[in-house]
């Protein structure tokens, strides 16, 4: 079909497809005379009077296309590029550069632990290296130029900063160290928005502008993404967050030239701004609740979580520790192995005394009974001076037999409220594990059920890990397999003695009656009788054993503890 277009005295013939394209491009105004046999017959009529023209000539669509064809400087893009250039020039002084890094970069510890949430947006305006600056600003100028003309200034500003913040949040949570900076998160957001806008409005974009939108931008994304993944110094989480932010916003936003969508645009922009505000407030309030944790296992029987990015260090008590980047907080976790089982109250008192000896003006703020995996524990809160700086410490102590497990969080006074949620998360993660020696002993006892030595090792492991009832049962099993075995008798007496079980005196007498001529059995029974107040009975047992085994070193030390003579007894007279 051929259509004739009359411009003054000149008549131009064109196909219907060409005529339609020129209407969409705004090249045929409504007063132009046209002749189309099917519609106008032999007469020329103004294009604006024809229904087919009015259908093709949508004002919004025309305004969108004209915006893409209009020349000129995109103001918002120019401001973003110019501001970042100005900051880069200003940062050339070492002191200024250090100030920018310390104050405005995206650093997880500063945001989560100190509440400096402005970093989630300011990092997207900073560059210190020229290559980094050049690469980012070239992409920013290129994509911003075309997107600002297509989508509008307000949409561009929102997309850029929304992408920066979303990328900053992902980076803060998943790679809190090292600090990051640069416009790449916002740039990826602009590229993603340009791709989405091209997909949504491909038919409305003039042919000569299509190389800047839609599928044409995908190679840039692929190249930038791949180069980021192969480089160790690139913040890929920021890139991903920016990509998602730009794509999400451009999915719901429309070009500002489309008047029918202006109300919806205002609504979506308001929602996006509310989300940004909620993000800043939420991150500030959540604080250390968002600090990523990783488990830290102690080989002697417990696991506790610690901040993933904290550095190794030590507490002044000598316990291994992890410390925050700015040294305001430390978490220590350790196990102490004692010679005999220790109660949790005694362990807590010893911890307080250790801290008292290494600090000044110790004050116990509170002490309460808690439990760790069903095992009784004590939680202590303290305040003290260390190196003339006021500190606040929160510790949990739990004991199992000879093992004392403790976790302590030490914070500079004034920061304890900020770190309180982190302290609770760490203490909630404090779990007890089976001790390796117990697992090994149990396995060997199952493998050799008829041998008394594995049963003896299992009894000792149970004694050491706080299972007094299990230890007594295992010692009984040893005596079944090897009657009157002295090591089992000693083990039973020590278990009853050290765990304060009620059958104390009877256990000591039974052991003496079974193996009263064995020094180890005698000494264990005597120690138990003395602690129970049966002094005379203990001395009588020692005297009888000393008469049988004069000079025995174990008996000698036991007699010395009781203030008895250690001279050799006179020889027994024979009739």
Residue, then its C-alpha position, 0 to 999 in steps of 0.5 A: x500500500x502506497x501513501x502520498x504525503x504532501x509537503x507544500x508543493x512536493x508530494x512524497x510517496x512511501x509505503x504504509x510501514x514507512x508512513x507508520x514509522x515516521x508517525x511514531x518518530x514524530x516526523x509527520x505532524x497532524x497538519x500534514x496532508x496525506x492521501x490514502x486511497x482506502x481512507x481518503x479517496x482522491x483527496x488530500x486530508x490533514x493527517x490529524x483527522x484520520x483515526x489511524x493517525x490518532x492511534x499511531x500518534x500517542x502523545x506519551x509515546x511521541x514524547x518518549x521517543x523525542x526524549x531519546x532523540x533530544x540532544x543536550x547534557x543530562x543534568x543528574x548524570x553530570x552532577x553524579x560524575x562531577x561530584x565523584x571527580x571532585x571528591x577524587x581530586x580532594x582526596x589526593x592529600x594522604x590525610x584526606x584519603x585516610x579520613x574518607x576511608x575511615x569515615x565513609x567506606x562500606x565497612x561492616x564493623x563500623x556499620x553494625x557495631x558502631x551504627x554508622x549507617x550513612x556508609x551504605x550510601x556514601x561508599x558509592x560516591x568514593x574512589x581513591x584509585x584513578x583506574x577505578x574512578x575512570x572505569x566506573x565513571x565511564x560506565x556511569x556517564x554512558x548508561x546515565x546519559x541514555x537512561x536519564x533521557x529515557x526514564x527521567x531524572x527522578x527515576x535515575x537518581x532513585x535507581x542509582x542510590x537504591x542500587x548503591x544501598x542494596x549492593x552495600x547491604x549485601x556487601x556489608x553482610x556477606x563480605x564485611x571486610x575489607x572496606x569497599x567503595x566505588x560507584x560500581x553498585x550504582x552503575x550495575x543498577x543503571x545498566x540493569x535498569x537500561x536492559x529492563x527498560x529496553x525489554x519493556x519498551x522495545x517497540x517504542x524506542x527509535x531504531x537508532x537508539x536501540x543499541x543503548x538498551x535491552x539486549x545490547x547492554x547484556x555484553x557489558x554486564x557479562x564482561x563486567x561480571x566475569x572480570x569482577x569474579x576473577x579479581x580478588x579486589x572487586x566487591x562482587x556482592x555490591x555488584x549483584x545487589x546493584x544489579x538486582x536493585x536496578x532491575x527491580x525498580x525499572x520493572x515497576x517504574x515507567x518513563x516519566x514521559x508517559x503521563x498515564x503512569x505518573x501517579x504509579x511512578x510517584x507511588x513506587x518512588x515513595x515506596x522505594x524511598x520508604x524502603x531506603x529509610x527503613x533500611x537505614x533505621x533497621x540496620x541501625x537498630x538491629x546493629x550487632x544482631x546482623x553480625x555474621x557468626x561462624x562456629x568455633x570448636x574447642x577440641x576439649x568439648x564445646x562449640x561457640x559462635x564468633x563474629x566471622x570477621x573478627x581477628x585472633x587475639x588474647x584476653x588478659x586472662x591468657x585465654x585465646x580470643x577473637x577481637x573486633x577490628x577497632x579493639x572495642x570488644x573481645x570474646x574469649x573461649x577456653x577450657x581448663x583441665x583440673x586435677x580433680x572434678x570441680x564444681x561450677x561455683x568454685x570455677x566461677x569464683x576462680x574466674x573472678x579471682x583471675x580477673x581481679x588479679x589482672x585488673x583494678x577495681x573489680x565489681x561483680x554486677x550480677x551472678x545467676x545460675x543458667x544452664x548450657x545444654x542442660x548442664x548447670x552453669x553460672x553467668x557473671x557480669x563484671x566491671x573493672x579497670x584494665x589499663x586505666x580503661x573501664x571495661x564490662x565483661x559478661x562470662x558463662x562458666x560450666x563444668x563437666x568433671x575435671x573440665x571447666x569451659x568458659x566463654x567471656x565477652x569483654x567490651x569497652x564501657x559505654x559500648x555494652x548496649x550496642x554489643x548486648x544482642x551480639x553477646x546473647x547470640x554468642x551465649x545462645x550458641x554455646x553448646x557442649x560436645x562429647x569429649x574426644x577421650x570419652x568417645x574413644x573409650x566408649x568405642x574401645x569398650x564396645x569393641x572389647x566387651x570381655x576385656x577389663x582394661x577398656x572398661x577401666x579406661x571408659x570408667x576413667x573417661x566418665x569420671x573425668x567428664x562428669x558422669x559419676x554414675x556411669x563411672x561407678x557402673x564401669x568400675x563395677x564392670x571392671x570388678x566383674x571381669x577382674x575381681x579385687x582390681x586395685x585400680x577399680x577400687x581406687x577409682x570407685x573411692x575417688x569417684x564417690x569422694x570427689x563428687x560428694x556421693x552419699x555412700x562415702x564412708x561405706x565405700x571407703x570401708x569396703x575398699x579397705x576390707x577388699x584390698x587393705x594391703x594396697x597402698x593406693x587403695x588405702x590412701x584413697x580410702x583414708x583421704x575420703x574418711x578424713x574428709x568425712x570426719x572419721x579421723x580415728x578410723x583413717x589413722x587406724x587404717x594407715x597404721x595397719x597398712x604402715x605395719x605391713x608396708x613400712x617405708x612405702x612412699x604413698x603411705x609416708x606422704x599420707x601419714x605426713x599430711x595427718x601429722x603421724x610419725x613416719x619412722x619405721x615400725x618395730x619388727x613384728x615378734x614371732x613366738 
